[in-house]
Amino acid sequence: MQKIPVMLVVGEREAESGTVSLRRRHLGDQGAQALDDLIPLLVDEVKNKQRSTAHS
């Protein structure tokens, strides 16, 4: 099974501002991002990963 190595960190500040701190295994901390903007990007990344593994 393929994985997407992403961690979303939510503390008090992030919860109040509607953001999450994004961390990726190979890229490290990518800073705070709006959750509403990030969700569609992550969904697309998962779909693309599923397509690429289905064709392998």
PDB file of N, CA, C, O and CB in Angstrom:
ATOM      1  N   MET A   1       0.846  -1.175   0.000  1.00  0.00           N
ATOM      2  CA  MET A   1       0.000   0.000   0.000  1.00  0.00           C
ATOM      3  C   MET A   1       0.899   1.249   0.000  1.00  0.00           C
ATOM      4  O   MET A   1       1.850   1.336   0.777  1.00  0.00           O
ATOM      5  CB  MET A   1      -0.967  -0.008   1.232  1.00  0.00           C
ATOM      6  N   GLN A   2       0.592   2.191  -0.861  1.00  0.00           N
ATOM      7  CA  GLN A   2       1.357   3.433  -0.948  1.00  0.00           C
ATOM      8  C   GLN A   2       0.855   4.428   0.093  1.00  0.00           C
ATOM      9  O   GLN A   2      -0.325   4.446   0.442  1.00  0.00           O
ATOM     10  CB  GLN A   2       1.258   4.040  -2.366  1.00  0.00           C
ATOM     11  N   LYS A   3       1.775   5.251   0.577  1.00  0.00           N
ATOM     12  CA  LYS A   3       1.421   6.253   1.576  1.00  0.00           C
ATOM     13  C   LYS A   3       1.829   7.631   1.079  1.00  0.00           C
ATOM     14  O   LYS A   3       2.740   7.772   0.264  1.00  0.00           O
ATOM     15  CB  LYS A   3       2.092   5.944   2.933  1.00  0.00           C
ATOM     16  N   ILE A   4       1.137   8.641   1.585  1.00  0.00           N
ATOM     17  CA  ILE A   4       1.495  10.034   1.343  1.00  0.00           C
ATOM     18  C   ILE A   4       2.099  10.535   2.654  1.00  0.00           C
ATOM     19  O   ILE A   4       1.374  10.703   3.635  1.00  0.00           O
ATOM     20  CB  ILE A   4       0.237  10.915   0.883  1.00  0.00           C
ATOM     21  N   PRO A   5       3.411  10.776   2.693  1.00  0.00           N
ATOM     22  CA  PRO A   5       4.067  11.146   3.951  1.00  0.00           C
ATOM     23  C   PRO A   5       3.844  12.609   4.326  1.00  0.00           C
ATOM     24  O   PRO A   5       4.713  13.454   4.108  1.00  0.00           O
ATOM     25  CB  PRO A   5       5.551  10.872   3.855  1.00  0.00           C
ATOM     26  N   VAL A   6       2.678  12.899   4.891  1.00  0.00           N
ATOM     27  CA  VAL A   6       2.303  14.262   5.256  1.00  0.00           C
ATOM     28  C   VAL A   6       1.818  14.260   6.700  1.00  0.00           C
ATOM     29  O   VAL A   6       1.108  13.353   7.135  1.00  0.00           O
ATOM     30  CB  VAL A   6       1.205  14.825   4.298  1.00  0.00           C
ATOM     31  N   MET A   7       2.220  15.301   7.436  1.00  0.00           N
ATOM     32  CA  MET A   7       1.729  15.470   8.798  1.00  0.00           C
ATOM     33  C   MET A   7       1.124  16.867   8.899  1.00  0.00           C
ATOM     34  O   MET A   7       1.749  17.851   8.506  1.00  0.00           O
ATOM     35  CB  MET A   7       2.876  15.262   9.857  1.00  0.00           C
ATOM     36  N   LEU A   8      -0.089  16.945   9.426  1.00  0.00           N
ATOM     37  CA  LEU A   8      -0.742  18.224   9.668  1.00  0.00           C
ATOM     38  C   LEU A   8      -0.749  18.463  11.165  1.00  0.00           C
ATOM     39  O   LEU A   8      -1.230  17.629  11.931  1.00  0.00           O
ATOM     40  CB  LEU A   8      -2.192  18.252   9.082  1.00  0.00           C
ATOM     41  N   VAL A   9      -0.213  19.607  11.586  1.00  0.00           N
ATOM     42  CA  VAL A   9      -0.114  19.933  13.002  1.00  0.00           C
ATOM     43  C   VAL A   9      -1.082  21.064  13.298  1.00  0.00           C
ATOM     44  O   VAL A   9      -1.064  22.107  12.643  1.00  0.00           O
ATOM     45  CB  VAL A   9       1.344  20.322  13.399  1.00  0.00           C
ATOM     46  N   VAL A  10      -1.938  20.836  14.309  1.00  0.00           N
ATOM     47  CA  VAL A  10      -2.918  21.845  14.693  1.00  0.00           C
ATOM     48  C   VAL A  10      -2.778  22.134  16.176  1.00  0.00           C
ATOM     49  O   VAL A  10      -3.022  21.267  17.016  1.00  0.00           O
ATOM     50  CB  VAL A  10      -4.358  21.384  14.355  1.00  0.00           C
ATOM     51  N   GLY A  11      -2.387  23.347  16.487  1.00  0.00           N
ATOM     52  CA  GLY A  11      -2.318  23.816  17.870  1.00  0.00           C
ATOM     53  C   GLY A  11      -3.379  24.877  18.074  1.00  0.00           C
ATOM     54  O   GLY A  11      -4.249  25.069  17.224  1.00  0.00           O
ATOM     55  N   GLU A  12      -3.309  25.567  19.204  1.00  0.00           N
ATOM     56  CA  GLU A  12      -4.309  26.601  19.496  1.00  0.00           C
ATOM     57  C   GLU A  12      -4.317  27.699  18.441  1.00  0.00           C
ATOM     58  O   GLU A  12      -5.379  28.107  17.973  1.00  0.00           O
ATOM     59  CB  GLU A  12      -4.050  27.211  20.869  1.00  0.00           C
ATOM     60  N   ARG A  13      -3.128  28.179  18.064  1.00  0.00           N
ATOM     61  CA  ARG A  13      -3.053  29.258  17.071  1.00  0.00           C
ATOM     62  C   ARG A  13      -3.645  28.834  15.734  1.00  0.00           C
ATOM     63  O   ARG A  13      -4.390  29.584  15.104  1.00  0.00           O
ATOM     64  CB  ARG A  13      -1.605  29.700  16.876  1.00  0.00           C
ATOM     65  N   GLU A  14      -3.303  27.627  15.315  1.00  0.00           N
ATOM     66  CA  GLU A  14      -3.832  27.136  14.038  1.00  0.00           C
ATOM     67  C   GLU A  14      -5.347  26.967  14.098  1.00  0.00           C
ATOM     68  O   GLU A  14      -6.053  27.332  13.158  1.00  0.00           O
ATOM     69  CB  GLU A  14      -3.171  25.803  13.662  1.00  0.00           C
ATOM     70  N   ALA A  15      -5.840  26.421  15.192  1.00  0.00           N
ATOM     71  CA  ALA A  15      -7.285  26.217  15.336  1.00  0.00           C
ATOM     72  C   ALA A  15      -8.033  27.544  15.284  1.00  0.00           C
ATOM     73  O   ALA A  15      -9.100  27.634  14.677  1.00  0.00           O
ATOM     74  CB  ALA A  15      -7.597  25.489  16.652  1.00  0.00           C
ATOM     75  N   GLU A  16      -7.485  28.562  15.911  1.00  0.00           N
ATOM     76  CA  GLU A  16      -8.142  29.873  15.917  1.00  0.00           C
ATOM     77  C   GLU A  16      -8.123  30.529  14.545  1.00  0.00           C
ATOM     78  O   GLU A  16      -9.061  31.238  14.181  1.00  0.00           O
ATOM     79  CB  GLU A  16      -7.475  30.789  16.927  1.00  0.00           C
ATOM     80  N   SER A  17      -7.055  30.296  13.778  1.00  0.00           N
ATOM     81  CA  SER A  17      -6.922  30.969  12.485  1.00  0.00           C
ATOM     82  C   SER A  17      -7.395  30.122  11.302  1.00  0.00           C
ATOM     83  O   SER A  17      -7.395  30.599  10.167  1.00  0.00           O
ATOM     84  CB  SER A  17      -5.489  31.361  12.271  1.00  0.00           C
ATOM     85  N   GLY A  18      -7.798  28.869  11.552  1.00  0.00           N
ATOM     86  CA  GLY A  18      -8.262  28.002  10.465  1.00  0.00           C
ATOM     87  C   GLY A  18      -7.136  27.514   9.576  1.00  0.00           C
ATOM     88  O   GLY A  18      -7.335  27.253   8.390  1.00  0.00           O
ATOM     89  N   THR A  19      -5.936  27.392  10.164  1.00  0.00           N
ATOM     90  CA  THR A  19      -4.783  26.923   9.401  1.00  0.00           C
ATOM     91  C   THR A  19      -4.235  25.639  10.017  1.00  0.00           C
ATOM     92  O   THR A  19      -4.643  25.236  11.106  1.00  0.00           O
ATOM     93  CB  THR A  19      -3.685  28.007   9.346  1.00  0.00           C
ATOM     94  N   VAL A  20      -3.322  25.015   9.317  1.00  0.00           N
ATOM     95  CA  VAL A  20      -2.576  23.866   9.836  1.00  0.00           C
ATOM     96  C   VAL A  20      -1.118  24.064   9.439  1.00  0.00           C
ATOM     97  O   VAL A  20      -0.825  24.688   8.419  1.00  0.00           O
ATOM     98  CB  VAL A  20      -3.147  22.493   9.284  1.00  0.00           C
ATOM     99  N   SER A  21      -0.209  23.531  10.243  1.00  0.00           N
ATOM    100  CA  SER A  21       1.199  23.526   9.873  1.00  0.00           C
ATOM    101  C   SER A  21       1.447  22.237   9.109  1.00  0.00           C
ATOM    102  O   SER A  21       1.173  21.145   9.606  1.00  0.00           O
ATOM    103  CB  SER A  21       2.139  23.646  11.132  1.00  0.00           C
ATOM    104  N   LEU A  22       1.962  22.371   7.912  1.00  0.00           N
ATOM    105  CA  LEU A  22       2.177  21.233   7.023  1.00  0.00           C
ATOM    106  C   LEU A  22       3.625  20.783   7.100  1.00  0.00           C
ATOM    107  O   LEU A  22       4.544  21.592   6.973  1.00  0.00           O
ATOM    108  CB  LEU A  22       1.801  21.590   5.572  1.00  0.00           C
ATOM    109  N   ARG A  23       3.823  19.498   7.307  1.00  0.00           N
ATOM    110  CA  ARG A  23       5.159  18.914   7.301  1.00  0.00           C
ATOM    111  C   ARG A  23       5.146  17.697   6.398  1.00  0.00           C
ATOM    112  O   ARG A  23       4.254  16.853   6.473  1.00  0.00           O
ATOM    113  CB  ARG A  23       5.620  18.536   8.737  1.00  0.00           C
ATOM    114  N   ARG A  24       6.149  17.624   5.546  1.00  0.00           N
ATOM    115  CA  ARG A  24       6.307  16.484   4.648  1.00  0.00           C
ATOM    116  C   ARG A  24       7.613  15.788   4.980  1.00  0.00           C
ATOM    117  O   ARG A  24       8.603  16.439   5.311  1.00  0.00           O
ATOM    118  CB  ARG A  24       6.276  16.926   3.156  1.00  0.00           C
ATOM    119  N   ARG A  25       7.615  14.473   4.891  1.00  0.00           N
ATOM    120  CA  ARG A  25       8.779  13.695   5.288  1.00  0.00           C
ATOM    121  C   ARG A  25      10.046  14.140   4.569  1.00  0.00           C
ATOM    122  O   ARG A  25      11.082  14.323   5.209  1.00  0.00           O
ATOM    123  CB  ARG A  25       8.532  12.232   5.028  1.00  0.00           C
ATOM    124  N   HIS A  26       9.986  14.316   3.256  1.00  0.00           N
ATOM    125  CA  HIS A  26      11.197  14.631   2.508  1.00  0.00           C
ATOM    126  C   HIS A  26      11.445  16.127   2.345  1.00  0.00           C
ATOM    127  O   HIS A  26      12.558  16.529   2.006  1.00  0.00           O
ATOM    128  CB  HIS A  26      11.128  13.995   1.161  1.00  0.00           C
ATOM    129  N   LEU A  27      10.436  16.955   2.579  1.00  0.00           N
ATOM    130  CA  LEU A  27      10.575  18.397   2.381  1.00  0.00           C
ATOM    131  C   LEU A  27      10.604  19.185   3.677  1.00  0.00           C
ATOM    132  O   LEU A  27      10.952  20.366   3.676  1.00  0.00           O
ATOM    133  CB  LEU A  27       9.458  18.899   1.529  1.00  0.00           C
ATOM    134  N   GLY A  28      10.241  18.545   4.788  1.00  0.00           N
ATOM    135  CA  GLY A  28      10.258  19.222   6.079  1.00  0.00           C
ATOM    136  C   GLY A  28       9.068  20.145   6.285  1.00  0.00           C
ATOM    137  O   GLY A  28       8.020  19.999   5.656  1.00  0.00           O
ATOM    138  N   ASP A  29       9.266  21.103   7.188  1.00  0.00           N
ATOM    139  CA  ASP A  29       8.200  22.033   7.561  1.00  0.00           C
ATOM    140  C   ASP A  29       7.914  22.975   6.405  1.00  0.00           C
ATOM    141  O   ASP A  29       8.820  23.611   5.866  1.00  0.00           O
ATOM    142  CB  ASP A  29       8.580  22.832   8.827  1.00  0.00           C
ATOM    143  N   GLN A  30       6.644  23.056   6.030  1.00  0.00           N
ATOM    144  CA  GLN A  30       6.248  23.924   4.929  1.00  0.00           C
ATOM    145  C   GLN A  30       5.387  25.081   5.408  1.00  0.00           C
ATOM    146  O   GLN A  30       4.765  25.771   4.600  1.00  0.00           O
ATOM    147  CB  GLN A  30       5.505  23.130   3.877  1.00  0.00           C
ATOM    148  N   GLY A  31       5.349  25.295   6.711  1.00  0.00           N
ATOM    149  CA  GLY A  31       4.658  26.450   7.273  1.00  0.00           C
ATOM    150  C   GLY A  31       3.157  26.286   7.368  1.00  0.00           C
ATOM    151  O   GLY A  31       2.590  25.253   7.013  1.00  0.00           O
ATOM    152  N   ALA A  32       2.534  27.346   7.862  1.00  0.00           N
ATOM    153  CA  ALA A  32       1.080  27.350   8.061  1.00  0.00           C
ATOM    154  C   ALA A  32       0.376  27.561   6.730  1.00  0.00           C
ATOM    155  O   ALA A  32       0.785  28.381   5.908  1.00  0.00           O
ATOM    156  CB  ALA A  32       0.663  28.447   9.070  1.00  0.00           C
ATOM    157  N   GLN A  33      -0.691  26.801   6.543  1.00  0.00           N
ATOM    158  CA  GLN A  33      -1.490  26.915   5.331  1.00  0.00           C
ATOM    159  C   GLN A  33      -2.961  26.858   5.703  1.00  0.00           C
ATOM    160  O   GLN A  33      -3.350  26.185   6.657  1.00  0.00           O
ATOM    161  CB  GLN A  33      -1.133  25.799   4.316  1.00  0.00           C
ATOM    162  N   ALA A  34      -3.771  27.573   4.936  1.00  0.00           N
ATOM    163  CA  ALA A  34      -5.213  27.564   5.171  1.00  0.00           C
ATOM    164  C   ALA A  34      -5.760  26.162   4.899  1.00  0.00           C
ATOM    165  O   ALA A  34      -5.510  25.582   3.843  1.00  0.00           O
ATOM    166  CB  ALA A  34      -5.929  28.621   4.276  1.00  0.00           C
ATOM    167  N   LEU A  35      -6.490  25.641   5.841  1.00  0.00           N
ATOM    168  CA  LEU A  35      -7.022  24.285   5.717  1.00  0.00           C
ATOM    169  C   LEU A  35      -7.947  24.162   4.509  1.00  0.00           C
ATOM    170  O   LEU A  35      -7.913  23.154   3.804  1.00  0.00           O
ATOM    171  CB  LEU A  35      -7.769  23.889   6.992  1.00  0.00           C
ATOM    172  N   ASP A  36      -8.768  25.174   4.268  1.00  0.00           N
ATOM    173  CA  ASP A  36      -9.696  25.130   3.132  1.00  0.00           C
ATOM    174  C   ASP A  36      -8.962  25.063   1.793  1.00  0.00           C
ATOM    175  O   ASP A  36      -9.478  24.482   0.838  1.00  0.00           O
ATOM    176  CB  ASP A  36     -10.612  26.351   3.155  1.00  0.00           C
ATOM    177  N   ASP A  37      -7.777  25.646   1.709  1.00  0.00           N
ATOM    178  CA  ASP A  37      -6.979  25.601   0.484  1.00  0.00           C
ATOM    179  C   ASP A  37      -6.197  24.299   0.377  1.00  0.00           C
ATOM    180  O   ASP A  37      -5.975  23.791  -0.723  1.00  0.00           O
ATOM    181  CB  ASP A  37      -6.023  26.788   0.432  1.00  0.00           C
ATOM    182  N   LEU A  38      -5.785  23.767   1.506  1.00  0.00           N
ATOM    183  CA  LEU A  38      -4.919  22.598   1.525  1.00  0.00           C
ATOM    184  C   LEU A  38      -5.658  21.294   1.232  1.00  0.00           C
ATOM    185  O   LEU A  38      -5.109  20.417   0.564  1.00  0.00           O
ATOM    186  CB  LEU A  38      -4.241  22.500   2.855  1.00  0.00           C
ATOM    187  N   ILE A  39      -6.872  21.150   1.710  1.00  0.00           N
ATOM    188  CA  ILE A  39      -7.615  19.892   1.547  1.00  0.00           C
ATOM    189  C   ILE A  39      -7.748  19.485   0.071  1.00  0.00           C
ATOM    190  O   ILE A  39      -7.449  18.337  -0.257  1.00  0.00           O
ATOM    191  CB  ILE A  39      -9.009  20.025   2.175  1.00  0.00           C
ATOM    192  N   PRO A  40      -8.185  20.380  -0.834  1.00  0.00           N
ATOM    193  CA  PRO A  40      -8.283  19.955  -2.239  1.00  0.00           C
ATOM    194  C   PRO A  40      -6.932  19.550  -2.831  1.00  0.00           C
ATOM    195  O   PRO A  40      -6.869  18.632  -3.648  1.00  0.00           O
ATOM    196  CB  PRO A  40      -8.882  21.073  -3.075  1.00  0.00           C
ATOM    197  N   LEU A  41      -5.861  20.220  -2.430  1.00  0.00           N
ATOM    198  CA  LEU A  41      -4.531  19.863  -2.931  1.00  0.00           C
ATOM    199  C   LEU A  41      -4.119  18.467  -2.479  1.00  0.00           C
ATOM    200  O   LEU A  41      -3.565  17.695  -3.261  1.00  0.00           O
ATOM    201  CB  LEU A  41      -3.497  20.886  -2.464  1.00  0.00           C
ATOM    202  N   LEU A  42      -4.390  18.146  -1.217  1.00  0.00           N
ATOM    203  CA  LEU A  42      -4.043  16.820  -0.704  1.00  0.00           C
ATOM    204  C   LEU A  42      -4.905  15.735  -1.332  1.00  0.00           C
ATOM    205  O   LEU A  42      -4.416  14.641  -1.616  1.00  0.00           O
ATOM    206  CB  LEU A  42      -4.191  16.785   0.812  1.00  0.00           C
ATOM    207  N   VAL A  43      -6.178  16.026  -1.550  1.00  0.00           N
ATOM    208  CA  VAL A  43      -7.073  15.059  -2.206  1.00  0.00           C
ATOM    209  C   VAL A  43      -6.566  14.759  -3.613  1.00  0.00           C
ATOM    210  O   VAL A  43      -6.532  13.601  -4.029  1.00  0.00           O
ATOM    211  CB  VAL A  43      -8.534  15.599  -2.262  1.00  0.00           C
ATOM    212  N   ASP A  44      -6.172  15.798  -4.343  1.00  0.00           N
ATOM    213  CA  ASP A  44      -5.619  15.592  -5.689  1.00  0.00           C
ATOM    214  C   ASP A  44      -4.333  14.780  -5.641  1.00  0.00           C
ATOM    215  O   ASP A  44      -4.107  13.918  -6.490  1.00  0.00           O
ATOM    216  CB  ASP A  44      -5.357  16.939  -6.372  1.00  0.00           C
ATOM    217  N   GLU A  45      -3.490  15.053  -4.651  1.00  0.00           N
ATOM    218  CA  GLU A  45      -2.236  14.310  -4.524  1.00  0.00           C
ATOM    219  C   GLU A  45      -2.500  12.820  -4.279  1.00  0.00           C
ATOM    220  O   GLU A  45      -1.823  11.963  -4.846  1.00  0.00           O
ATOM    221  CB  GLU A  45      -1.384  14.893  -3.381  1.00  0.00           C
ATOM    222  N   VAL A  46      -3.474  12.523  -3.444  1.00  0.00           N
ATOM    223  CA  VAL A  46      -3.823  11.127  -3.167  1.00  0.00           C
ATOM    224  C   VAL A  46      -4.375  10.464  -4.429  1.00  0.00           C
ATOM    225  O   VAL A  46      -4.001   9.336  -4.750  1.00  0.00           O
ATOM    226  CB  VAL A  46      -4.858  11.038  -2.012  1.00  0.00           C
ATOM    227  N   LYS A  47      -5.262  11.157  -5.147  1.00  0.00           N
ATOM    228  CA  LYS A  47      -5.830  10.597  -6.380  1.00  0.00           C
ATOM    229  C   LYS A  47      -4.742  10.325  -7.404  1.00  0.00           C
ATOM    230  O   LYS A  47      -4.743   9.273  -8.044  1.00  0.00           O
ATOM    231  CB  LYS A  47      -6.879  11.547  -6.973  1.00  0.00           C
ATOM    232  N   ASN A  48      -3.809  11.263  -7.566  1.00  0.00           N
ATOM    233  CA  ASN A  48      -2.717  11.076  -8.517  1.00  0.00           C
ATOM    234  C   ASN A  48      -1.822   9.914  -8.107  1.00  0.00           C
ATOM    235  O   ASN A  48      -1.349   9.165  -8.961  1.00  0.00           O
ATOM    236  CB  ASN A  48      -1.892  12.354  -8.637  1.00  0.00           C
ATOM    237  N   LYS A  49      -1.592   9.763  -6.834  1.00  0.00           N
ATOM    238  CA  LYS A  49      -0.769   8.656  -6.336  1.00  0.00           C
ATOM    239  C   LYS A  49      -1.474   7.326  -6.620  1.00  0.00           C
ATOM    240  O   LYS A  49      -0.833   6.352  -7.013  1.00  0.00           O
ATOM    241  CB  LYS A  49      -0.488   8.815  -4.806  1.00  0.00           C
ATOM    242  N   GLN A  50      -2.796   7.292  -6.421  1.00  0.00           N
ATOM    243  CA  GLN A  50      -3.562   6.072  -6.677  1.00  0.00           C
ATOM    244  C   GLN A  50      -3.512   5.709  -8.160  1.00  0.00           C
ATOM    245  O   GLN A  50      -3.374   4.538  -8.514  1.00  0.00           O
ATOM    246  CB  GLN A  50      -5.024   6.246  -6.219  1.00  0.00           C
ATOM    247  N   ARG A  51      -3.626   6.723  -9.028  1.00  0.00           N
ATOM    248  CA  ARG A  51      -3.564   6.475 -10.474  1.00  0.00           C
ATOM    249  C   ARG A  51      -2.204   5.943 -10.888  1.00  0.00           C
ATOM    250  O   ARG A  51      -2.106   5.023 -11.700  1.00  0.00           O
ATOM    251  CB  ARG A  51      -3.874   7.753 -11.249  1.00  0.00           C
ATOM    252  N   SER A  52      -1.151   6.532 -10.320  1.00  0.00           N
ATOM    253  CA  SER A  52       0.194   6.123 -10.721  1.00  0.00           C
ATOM    254  C   SER A  52       0.506   4.714 -10.237  1.00  0.00           C
ATOM    255  O   SER A  52       1.236   3.989 -10.913  1.00  0.00           O
ATOM    256  CB  SER A  52       1.233   7.105 -10.180  1.00  0.00           C
ATOM    257  N   THR A  53      -0.020   4.305  -9.093  1.00  0.00           N
ATOM    258  CA  THR A  53       0.238   2.950  -8.611  1.00  0.00           C
ATOM    259  C   THR A  53      -0.643   1.927  -9.327  1.00  0.00           C
ATOM    260  O   THR A  53      -0.278   0.756  -9.439  1.00  0.00           O
ATOM    261  CB  THR A  53       0.008   2.874  -7.099  1.00  0.00           C
ATOM    262  N   ALA A  54      -1.803   2.372  -9.811  1.00  0.00           N
ATOM    263  CA  ALA A  54      -2.700   1.469 -10.542  1.00  0.00           C
ATOM    264  C   ALA A  54      -2.106   1.112 -11.901  1.00  0.00           C
ATOM    265  O   ALA A  54      -2.358   0.025 -12.420  1.00  0.00           O
ATOM    266  CB  ALA A  54      -4.094   2.113 -10.721  1.00  0.00           C
ATOM    267  N   HIS A  55      -1.326   2.010 -12.476  1.00  0.00           N
ATOM    268  CA  HIS A  55      -0.728   1.778 -13.784  1.00  0.00           C
ATOM    269  C   HIS A  55       0.625   1.066 -13.693  1.00  0.00           C
ATOM    270  O   HIS A  55       1.212   0.719 -14.718  1.00  0.00           O
ATOM    271  CB  HIS A  55      -0.565   3.095 -14.511  1.00  0.00           C
ATOM    272  N   SER A  56       1.106   0.855 -12.505  1.00  0.00           N
ATOM    273  CA  SER A  56       2.424   0.198 -12.346  1.00  0.00           C
ATOM    274  C   SER A  56       2.319  -1.296 -12.464  1.00  0.00           C
ATOM    275  O   SER A  56       3.326  -1.995 -12.356  1.00  0.00           O
ATOM    276  CB  SER A  56       3.046   0.552 -11.005  1.00  0.00           C
TER     277      SER A  56
END
